[in-house]
């Protein structure tokens, strides 16, 4: 089975054909999908999708958090709402993490102080409930590492990782795995390809970040929406770099995500 460790199928881009998208994923053997919420107003919808589609995608699961790109419209009260939502769903068998949370220094209009506050407060929630995190990492590796050393959490996923080898090792030392997706399918993604080759196989998980980060073959098409059914084809790029079979890669991907998100075990 394939597990898409980061997939926003609650996004508006899937509103008109979600059933078809998930059917295509299941046909390709994608029987696990993690949906990371991005804002408090989406929490109920994310949980609803998970509950509705668990028959078709048996290992579907979710995490709850405020994404850094949504902190510009978030209120401080959203932190308490997130804490209450985590407490409410703590016994839900498909809640596996806090997220998507993190820092983004690529988008220039964000209030960095505000997004840093939201990240720190959500780290405290993860710490208090002993949950791992799904972490957005964009031009913010060192600042994330600084805060992870100050507010200790159990680990998680460094989503769409594109940092240095030294930074990657620091995340691994903190019990994180590195998320690799569509970016790896581009010939010019030399740094990511080197990262894919050189760290232990236990360091990685596979993701689509649907509907975002379209793989290379979509760039010539009119509709560039990414979707979870593309995960096995994305995996081919990783397997080529690692010289590993797709069958073994699927197993390793599941083992790695289960290790850093231990609540997944009850779904497998």
N, C-alpha and C positions, 0 to 999 in steps of 0.2 A: 504494500500500500504506500501511497505518497501522502505526505503531510505538508500542507502549505502553512508555514509558521507565521505568516503575516498577510492578511487579506481583508480589505475593507468592503466586503460584499453588502454592507449596509449603506454604502455611498449612493447618492442620487443617480449615478451613472447606471446602476443596476435595477432601478425601480421598475422599469417596464418589462424586464425579461429575466428576473432573478431565477425563476424555476428552470429556465432553459440553460442559464449559466451553470447552475449547480448540477443539472443533468449531464452537461458536457464534462464537468469536472469528474463526476462519478464514473462516466464512461472511460475516462483516462486513468482511472484508478486512484484519483485524489479523494480519499475517504476521510481525511482529516484536514480541518481548516480552523485556524485561530483568527477570530475577529477582534481586533483591538479597538475599543471605542475611542472617540477623540474629543467628545464634549458631553457635559452632563445631560443635555437634552436628547442625546442619542442612546442613553443607557437602556431604557425600556425597549427601544426598537432592536438593539443588538441582542438582548436576551430573548426577545420574541422570535427573532430569526433563528437563533440557535435552537430554541424549543420546537419551532415549526419544522425545521429541516433535519433534525437528528436522525430521522428514519432513513433518509437518502444519504446523508453524510454522517455516518455513525460516530465519528470521532471529532465532530465539530465542537468548538469551545469558544470562550470569550474572556476578555480582560476589560477592565473599566479604568478610565483615566482621562485627564485633560491634556491634549496634545499641545506642544509649544506653539504651533501655528494658530491655535484657537485661544491662546491666553489674552490676545488683544481685546477680545469680546467677553472674556470670562470675568466673573466677580469673585471676590474673596470667599463669599458664601458657597461657591462651587466646591471648595475644599471640604467643607463640612458635609455637603451633599454627596460628594464622592465617598467620604468615610462612611456615611450612613448607607449608601448603596452597597459598598463592600460588605458591611456588616449584614445587610439584608440578604445578600446572595451568598454569604460565606458557606452555607450548607448546600448551595446549588452545585451539583456534581460537575458542572461544566465551567465554573469560574476557576481560572488557573493562574491569574496574575493581576497586577496593577499596571495599567498602560492603555494607550500609548502615551508615555511621558518622556520628557527629555529636554534638550536645548537645541536651538537652531540659530546659528549666527550667520547663515547664508542669506536669509530674508532680512532686508535692511530696515523694514518699517516696524519690526517688532520692538517692544520695550524690553530690553534685555534684563533689567532689574526685575520686572514683573514676571517674565518667564522663568527666571532663576528662582524666584520665590515659590512659584507654583511647583517647580520640580522638587525643591527641597521639602515642601509640605507633603507632596505625594510620596516622596521617599519615606517620610515618617509614617504615613499610612501603611506602606508596604512593610516597613519594619515592625509596626505594631501588630499587624495581622500575620506576620511571618510569611509573606507572599513574595515571590520573585517579581521582576518588572520587565515590561516590554519597552525598550528604550529607543527613542528617536535620536540619532547621532548625525549631525551635519555641521561640519566645521566647528565642533564643540568638544572634541574628544578630551582635551586636557581639563577643561572646566567640569565636565561630567565626572571624570576620574577623581578630581579634587573633592567633589561633593559625595561621591560614593565612598570615599575613605572617611569622610566625616559622619555620614549617616549610613550605617551598615545595613545592607539588605542581603537576602540569601543568594542573589545572583539573578540571572535572566538572559535576555537576548539583546545584543547590540545590533539593532535592526539596520539593514542597508549599510553595513560597515565599509568605510572607505578611508581609513586612517593609515598611519605608518605601522611598520612591523613592531616597533617598540610600544606604541599605543595598544596595538592588538594584544600583545603579550600581557599588558597590564589588565586589560579587560578579562582575559582568560584567567589570570591569577585571582580575580575577584569572582570567579565562578559564572562568567558570562560565556555564551557562545556567540559567534559572529554570523549575522544573517547575510546570505548571498542570493541575489536574484537576477533580474533581467539585465542589469548593467554588465554582468559578466559575459553576456552574449555578444558584446561589441568587440571588434578586433582591436580597437585602440584602448581598451580597458586593461592596459598592461599591468598597472599596479594591483588591481583586483585579481587578475589572473595569477600574478606572483604570490599574492596572499593565499589564493586557493591552492596553490601547489605546495607551499612550504611549511604550513603549520600542521600539527597532528590532526588526523581525520576527526578526532573527537571535538575539534574546535568550531565546527560549522553546522549551520542549519540552512535549509533552502526555503525560499519565500518568493512570492510574486509581487507583493504590495499592490495588488489589484485595487482599483483600476489604474494605478500609477506605475511608473518605471516600466514602460513597454519594452519588451525584448526587441532585438534588432530587426527581426523579420516583420514586425508591425510598422516600421517606419516608412515603408513604401505603400502602405494601405491608407485608405480614406479614414477608417475608424481605427484609432490607435489605442483603444481601451484594452488594458491588460485584464486577464481573468485567470482563475485558478486552474483551468484545464491546460494552461500552458506550462504548468510546473514540470511535468516530465521532460518536455523539450528543453526548458531552461536547465534542467538537471544534466542533460547531455553535454552541455558546455562545461559544467563542473567535472563530470566524469572524464571528459577528454583531458582536462588539465591534470587530474589526479591519477589517471590510468586505472580507474576502478570501474567495475561493471555497474550498470544501472540498478540491477537487483541488489547488489551490496550497498550501493549508495542510498537506496530507499530505506534499507534497514538501519544504516548508520544515522541517517537524518532523523528517523523516529527515535532511535536510542538517545541521540543527543538532546532533542527537544524534551524527551521524557525525563532526562536527568536534571535539567535546569528548571523544568516545570513539573515537579513531582506529583501535583494533583492530577496530571494527565493519566497516571497509572490506573485510576479508577474507571477510565473510559476504554482502556485497551484490553 
